Amino acid sequence: MVSRALIIILDGLGVGALPDAHLYGDENTNTLGNMDRVMGGLNLPELEKMGLGNIIPLKGVKPQEKPTASYGKMAEKSVGKDTITGHWEMAGLILEESFPLYPKGFPREIIGPFEEAIGRKVLGNKVASGTEIIEELGEEHLKRGEPIVYTSADSVFQIAAHEEKVPPELLYKWCKKARELLQGKYAVGRVIARPFEGKPGSFKRTSGRKDYPLKPFTKTLLDLMKEKGQEVISVGKVNDIFGGSGITRSYPTKSNKEGMEKINQVLSLEFQGLVFANLVDFDMLYGHRNDFKGFCQALKEFDEFLPRLKERLRAGDILIITSDHGCDPTAPGTDHTREYVPLLVYGKGCRKGVNLGTRETFSDMAATLAELFRIEGIENGVSFAGKILGEDLYESL
């Protein structure tokens, strides 16, 4: 019987534009393929062995006759291309409407009540890079004490404030007020606190970021596993993405390096259930900043981590490596990109080299894990458990 499953999200690692990518302005995007092209070929020997080069043609990562993992790719069925949508779909929840976006800033119907709630006006109220807007408005903020409000190509309401002018606890209270207000048709995916420090010309964001997401509006795989007494352990920002819903233990992290270390630590614990981990640096530090070299280096570091990870896996463990959307650093702009995501499934009790094809929805993961853990209640997705498990292990389910 499967005892533990580990999902690792390589945040933003798409593998080619979806058929509807033109609706999002994302034609010809391919996060992995385009980086391989501009770098003259990626060197990822461990992922190559697992079958990454069997998913899409790559110059540096060759297809294998006998991959050590099963492989395929998944299409996003939900509307949108943001982090929450991707993760929720993997947990069995498909969104038919996208979260609201505000490319021209937030309307008075939002800003007015927020200003009234916090007792002061706001600065900014536009689409902006977080680092650029604090340089632009940070000095004025220090003079006036008014928070900097901004958004991005994602469905987010971000509030930046200098820690010496606005104590973080007050900033967090403002974010909670915003979360209370941003409901119904204004229900953005996340409200984010962005404290910063420093002097004009050298402002920098601190580690005090806090996210205030919407909670899933129906039960997901995580809730159902928790109800059945299984552990659901979050590593990285997964707890925030689900608003804590269905999570039994949470280990926040500040970097890919810390995330990989925490994954290894968690796997040394005695438990039965799911570890859901997100490695955010790919997206946050590199994809959104068009830094394809940094993205590729982060992939190399993850590749080098894989042998140590595999040593931690036990006979009843299953490892799934995938992503939540694309974030092509070679494409114009800095937004997420509407792409397929890779799917690699590995385990000592799993079949090797099975072509899982193109899955119609990320929810196939939820359906598969539900079957593996004998969980009922997942309505979306088609399980591929029978394809990845050896006959003896599958019959034991």
C-alpha positions as CSV (number, residue, x, y, z in Angstrom):
1,M,0.0,0.0,0.0
2,V,1.1,3.6,-0.7
3,S,2.0,5.2,2.7
4,R,3.3,8.6,1.7
5,A,3.2,10.9,-1.4
6,L,5.4,13.9,-2.0
7,I,4.3,16.6,-4.5
8,I,7.0,19.1,-5.4
9,I,5.9,22.1,-7.4
10,L,8.7,23.7,-9.5
11,D,6.8,27.0,-9.5
12,G,6.4,28.4,-13.0
13,L,8.0,25.6,-15.0
14,G,5.8,25.3,-18.0
15,V,6.5,23.0,-21.0
16,G,4.7,24.6,-23.8
17,A,1.7,26.9,-24.7
18,L,-1.8,25.4,-24.1
19,P,-4.2,25.5,-27.1
20,D,-6.0,28.5,-25.6
21,A,-2.8,30.4,-24.8
22,H,-3.6,33.0,-27.4
23,L,-6.5,34.2,-25.3
24,Y,-3.9,35.1,-22.7
25,G,-1.4,36.6,-25.0
26,D,0.9,33.6,-24.4
27,E,1.4,32.1,-27.9
28,N,4.8,30.4,-28.4
29,T,5.6,30.4,-24.7
30,N,7.5,27.4,-23.4
31,T,9.3,28.0,-20.1
32,L,11.5,24.9,-20.2
33,G,11.9,24.6,-23.9
34,N,12.8,28.3,-24.5
35,M,15.3,28.3,-21.7
36,D,16.9,25.2,-23.2
37,R,17.1,26.9,-26.5
38,V,18.6,30.2,-25.4
39,M,21.1,28.5,-23.1
40,G,22.2,26.2,-25.9
41,G,21.0,23.1,-24.0
42,L,20.3,22.5,-20.3
43,N,22.4,20.1,-18.2
44,L,20.0,18.3,-15.9
45,P,21.3,14.7,-15.6
46,E,19.0,13.5,-12.8
47,L,15.8,14.9,-14.4
48,E,17.1,13.5,-17.7
49,K,17.3,10.0,-16.2
50,M,13.7,10.4,-14.9
51,G,12.4,11.2,-18.4
52,L,12.1,15.0,-18.5
53,G,13.4,14.9,-22.1
54,N,10.7,12.5,-23.0
55,I,8.0,15.1,-22.3
56,I,9.1,17.7,-24.8
57,P,12.1,17.9,-27.2
58,L,15.1,19.5,-25.6
59,K,18.6,20.0,-26.9
60,G,20.4,19.4,-23.6
61,V,18.1,16.9,-21.9
62,K,17.9,13.8,-24.0
63,P,14.9,11.4,-24.1
64,Q,15.6,8.1,-22.4
65,E,14.8,4.6,-23.7
66,K,14.3,3.5,-20.1
67,P,13.4,6.4,-17.9
68,T,13.5,5.9,-14.1
69,A,10.1,7.6,-13.7
70,S,6.8,7.7,-15.5
71,Y,6.3,10.9,-17.5
72,G,3.8,13.1,-19.2
73,K,2.3,16.6,-19.1
74,M,-0.9,18.2,-17.8
75,A,-3.2,20.8,-19.2
76,E,-4.9,23.3,-16.9
77,K,-8.7,23.1,-17.3
78,S,-9.5,26.0,-15.0
79,V,-9.8,29.5,-16.3
80,G,-6.7,31.5,-15.4
81,K,-3.0,31.0,-15.0
82,D,-2.3,32.0,-11.4
83,T,-0.7,30.2,-8.5
84,I,-3.9,29.5,-6.5
85,T,-5.9,28.3,-9.5
86,G,-3.1,25.8,-10.4
87,H,-2.7,24.4,-6.9
88,W,-6.4,24.1,-6.3
89,E,-6.9,22.2,-9.5
90,M,-4.2,19.7,-8.5
91,A,-6.3,19.2,-5.3
92,G,-9.4,18.5,-7.3
93,L,-11.1,21.9,-7.6
94,I,-11.6,23.3,-11.1
95,L,-12.5,27.0,-11.5
96,E,-14.9,28.0,-14.2
97,E,-14.3,31.7,-13.6
98,S,-10.9,33.4,-13.0
99,F,-10.1,35.6,-10.1
100,P,-10.6,39.3,-10.8
101,L,-7.7,41.3,-12.2
102,Y,-7.2,45.0,-12.0
103,P,-4.8,46.2,-14.8
104,K,-5.8,49.8,-14.2
105,G,-5.7,49.7,-10.4
106,F,-8.6,49.1,-8.0
107,P,-11.8,51.1,-8.4
108,R,-13.2,53.5,-5.8
109,E,-15.7,50.8,-4.8
110,I,-12.7,49.0,-3.4
111,I,-10.3,51.7,-2.4
112,G,-12.9,54.0,-0.8
113,P,-14.1,51.4,1.8
114,F,-10.5,50.3,2.5
115,E,-9.3,53.9,3.1
116,E,-12.3,54.4,5.5
117,A,-11.5,51.1,7.3
118,I,-7.9,52.0,8.0
119,G,-8.4,55.8,8.5
120,R,-6.0,57.1,5.9
121,K,-5.5,57.4,2.1
122,V,-3.4,55.1,0.0
123,L,-0.6,55.7,-2.4
124,G,0.0,54.0,-5.8
125,N,-3.1,51.9,-6.6
126,K,-1.7,50.6,-9.9
127,V,0.0,47.6,-11.5
128,A,3.7,47.6,-10.4
129,S,6.7,45.6,-9.5
130,G,7.1,45.4,-5.8
131,T,10.7,46.4,-5.7
132,E,10.1,49.3,-8.1
133,I,7.1,50.8,-6.4
134,I,8.7,51.1,-3.0
135,E,11.6,53.0,-4.7
136,E,9.1,55.2,-6.4
137,L,6.8,55.9,-3.5
138,G,8.7,54.8,-0.4
139,E,10.0,58.3,0.5
140,E,6.5,59.8,0.1
141,H,5.1,57.0,2.2
142,L,7.6,57.8,5.0
143,K,6.5,61.4,5.0
144,R,2.8,60.8,4.9
145,G,2.3,57.4,6.6
146,E,0.0,56.3,3.8
147,P,0.3,52.6,2.7
148,I,1.4,51.8,-0.9
149,V,-1.3,49.7,-2.6
150,Y,-0.5,47.9,-5.8
151,T,-1.4,44.9,-7.9
152,S,0.2,42.8,-10.6
153,A,-0.8,40.5,-13.5
154,D,-2.0,38.1,-10.7
155,S,-5.2,38.5,-8.7
156,V,-3.6,40.2,-5.7
157,F,-4.1,43.3,-3.5
158,Q,-0.7,44.1,-2.1
159,I,0.0,46.6,0.7
160,A,3.6,47.8,1.2
161,A,4.7,49.8,4.3
162,H,8.0,50.7,5.9
163,E,8.4,48.9,9.2
164,E,9.6,52.0,11.0
165,K,6.5,54.0,9.9
166,V,3.9,51.2,10.1
167,P,4.7,48.4,12.5
168,P,4.2,45.0,10.8
169,E,1.3,44.1,13.2
170,L,-0.6,47.2,12.0
171,L,0.1,46.3,8.4
172,Y,-1.2,42.8,9.0
173,K,-4.4,44.3,10.5
174,W,-4.9,46.4,7.4
175,C,-4.5,43.3,5.3
176,K,-7.1,41.5,7.3
177,K,-9.5,44.5,6.7
178,A,-8.8,44.3,3.0
179,R,-9.5,40.6,3.0
180,E,-12.8,41.1,4.7
181,L,-13.7,43.7,2.1
182,L,-12.5,41.8,-1.0
183,Q,-15.3,39.3,-1.4
184,G,-17.9,38.5,-4.0
185,K,-17.1,40.0,-7.4
186,Y,-14.1,41.7,-5.8
187,A,-12.7,38.5,-4.3
188,V,-9.0,38.6,-5.3
189,G,-7.0,35.5,-4.8
190,R,-4.6,36.9,-2.3
191,V,-4.1,40.0,-0.1
192,I,-0.4,40.3,0.6
193,A,1.4,42.3,3.3
194,R,4.8,43.6,1.9
195,P,6.8,45.3,4.7
196,F,10.1,46.9,3.8
197,E,13.0,48.7,5.4
198,G,15.9,50.9,4.6
199,K,16.4,54.5,3.3
200,P,15.4,56.3,0.1
201,G,17.5,54.8,-2.7
202,S,18.1,51.6,-0.8
203,F,14.8,50.2,0.3
204,K,14.4,46.5,0.5
205,R,11.6,44.2,1.3
206,T,11.8,42.2,4.6
207,S,11.0,38.6,5.4
208,G,7.7,39.7,7.1
209,R,5.5,39.0,4.1
210,K,2.2,37.5,4.9
211,D,-0.5,36.2,2.5
212,Y,-4.2,36.3,3.2
213,P,-5.7,34.1,0.5
214,L,-9.3,33.0,-0.2
215,K,-10.0,29.6,1.1
216,P,-11.3,26.9,-1.4
217,F,-15.1,27.1,-1.6
218,T,-15.5,23.3,-1.7
219,K,-13.6,20.5,0.0
220,T,-10.4,19.5,-1.7
221,L,-8.2,16.4,-1.6
222,L,-6.4,18.0,1.3
223,D,-9.5,18.4,3.4
224,L,-10.7,14.8,2.6
225,M,-7.3,13.3,3.6
226,K,-7.2,15.3,6.8
227,E,-10.7,14.1,7.7
228,K,-9.6,10.5,7.2
229,G,-6.8,11.0,9.6
230,Q,-4.0,11.4,7.1
231,E,-1.2,13.9,7.6
232,V,-1.2,16.8,5.0
233,I,2.1,18.6,5.4
234,S,2.8,21.9,3.7
235,V,6.3,23.0,2.7
236,G,6.7,26.6,1.5
237,K,3.7,28.7,0.6
238,V,1.2,25.8,0.1
239,N,-0.5,26.5,3.4
240,D,-1.1,30.1,2.4
241,I,-2.4,29.0,-1.0
242,F,-5.1,26.9,0.6
243,G,-5.7,29.4,3.5
244,G,-4.7,26.6,5.9
245,S,-7.6,24.5,4.8
246,G,-6.8,20.8,5.0
247,I,-3.3,21.3,6.3
248,T,-2.2,19.4,9.4
249,R,1.4,20.8,9.7
250,S,3.0,23.7,7.9
251,Y,6.7,24.5,7.3
252,P,7.0,28.0,5.7
253,T,10.3,28.6,3.8
254,K,12.1,31.6,2.4
255,S,14.0,30.0,-0.5
256,N,14.3,26.9,-2.7
257,K,17.4,25.9,-0.6
258,E,15.4,26.0,2.6
259,G,12.5,24.3,1.0
260,M,14.6,21.4,-0.2
261,E,16.2,21.1,3.2
262,K,12.8,21.1,4.9
263,I,11.5,18.4,2.5
264,N,14.3,16.1,3.5
265,Q,13.7,16.8,7.2
266,V,10.0,16.0,6.8
267,L,10.6,12.8,5.0
268,S,12.7,11.6,8.0
269,L,9.5,11.8,10.2
270,E,7.1,9.0,10.8
271,F,3.7,9.7,9.2
272,Q,1.3,8.5,6.6
273,G,-0.2,10.9,4.1
274,L,0.9,13.8,1.8
275,V,3.7,16.3,1.7
276,F,2.8,19.2,-0.6
277,A,5.8,21.4,-1.3
278,N,6.3,24.5,-3.4
279,L,9.7,25.8,-4.5
280,V,8.9,29.4,-5.3
281,D,12.3,30.9,-6.4
282,F,11.9,29.7,-10.0
283,D,8.8,31.9,-10.4
284,M,9.4,34.7,-7.8
285,L,13.1,35.4,-8.3
286,Y,13.6,34.4,-11.9
287,G,10.5,34.0,-14.1
288,H,8.9,37.3,-13.1
289,R,12.2,39.1,-13.6
290,N,13.0,37.6,-17.0
291,D,16.2,36.0,-15.5
292,F,16.5,32.8,-17.5
293,K,20.0,32.3,-16.3
294,G,18.9,32.4,-12.7
295,F,16.0,30.1,-13.5
296,C,18.3,27.6,-15.1
297,Q,20.8,27.7,-12.2
298,A,17.9,27.0,-9.8
299,L,16.9,24.0,-11.9
300,K,20.5,22.7,-11.8
301,E,20.4,23.0,-8.0
302,F,17.2,21.1,-7.8
303,D,18.6,18.4,-10.1
304,E,21.6,18.1,-7.8
305,F,19.3,17.7,-4.8
306,L,17.4,14.8,-6.3
307,P,19.8,12.0,-5.4
308,R,19.7,13.0,-1.7
309,L,15.9,13.2,-1.9
310,K,15.6,9.7,-3.4
311,E,17.7,8.3,-0.6
312,R,14.9,9.5,1.8
313,L,12.1,7.7,-0.1
314,R,10.8,4.4,1.3
315,A,9.3,1.5,-0.4
316,G,5.7,2.8,-0.1
317,D,6.5,6.4,-1.1
318,I,5.6,8.1,-4.4
319,L,7.2,11.3,-5.7
320,I,5.4,13.6,-8.1
321,I,7.3,16.5,-9.7
322,T,5.2,19.1,-11.5
323,S,4.3,22.8,-11.7
324,D,1.4,25.1,-11.3
325,H,1.7,27.2,-14.5
326,G,4.3,28.7,-16.8
327,C,6.4,31.8,-16.2
328,D,8.5,32.0,-19.3
329,P,11.5,34.3,-18.6
330,T,12.2,34.6,-22.3
331,A,8.8,35.9,-23.2
332,P,7.8,39.6,-23.3
333,G,6.5,40.9,-20.0
334,T,6.8,39.3,-16.6
335,D,3.5,37.6,-16.2
336,H,2.7,33.9,-15.7
337,T,2.2,32.1,-19.0
338,R,-0.6,29.7,-19.9
339,E,1.2,26.4,-20.5
340,Y,1.2,22.7,-20.0
341,V,3.1,21.6,-16.9
342,P,5.5,18.6,-16.6
343,L,4.5,15.4,-14.8
344,L,7.2,13.0,-13.5
345,V,6.1,10.2,-11.1
346,Y,8.8,8.1,-9.3
347,G,8.8,5.5,-6.6
348,K,10.5,2.3,-5.6
349,G,7.1,0.5,-6.0
350,C,6.2,2.3,-9.2
351,R,6.6,1.3,-12.8
352,K,9.3,3.0,-14.8
353,G,9.1,4.6,-18.1
354,V,5.3,4.7,-18.5
355,N,4.2,7.4,-20.9
356,L,1.3,9.1,-19.1
357,G,0.4,11.2,-22.1
358,T,-1.2,14.5,-22.0
359,R,-3.6,14.7,-19.0
360,E,-6.7,16.8,-19.6
361,T,-6.6,18.4,-16.1
362,F,-4.3,18.9,-13.2
363,S,-7.1,17.2,-11.2
364,D,-5.9,13.9,-12.5
365,M,-3.3,14.2,-9.7
366,A,-6.1,14.5,-7.1
367,A,-8.0,11.6,-8.6
368,T,-4.8,9.5,-8.5
369,L,-3.9,10.3,-5.0
370,A,-7.5,9.7,-3.8
371,E,-7.3,6.2,-5.3
372,L,-3.9,5.6,-3.8
373,F,-5.1,6.6,-0.3
374,R,-8.6,5.3,-0.6
375,I,-10.2,8.7,-0.3
376,E,-13.7,9.3,-1.6
377,G,-15.2,12.6,-2.7
378,I,-13.0,13.8,-5.5
379,E,-15.3,14.5,-8.5
380,N,-12.8,15.8,-11.1
381,G,-10.0,14.2,-12.9
382,V,-9.1,10.7,-14.1
383,S,-6.8,8.5,-12.0
384,F,-3.6,7.2,-13.5
385,A,-2.8,5.0,-10.4
386,G,-3.2,1.8,-12.4
387,K,-0.6,3.0,-14.9
388,I,2.1,3.9,-12.4
389,L,1.9,1.1,-9.8
390,G,3.3,-2.3,-10.2
391,E,0.5,-5.0,-10.4
392,D,1.1,-6.3,-6.9
393,L,1.0,-2.9,-5.3
394,Y,-2.1,-1.8,-7.3
395,E,-4.0,-4.9,-6.3
396,S,-3.3,-4.2,-2.7
397,L,-5.2,-0.9,-2.8
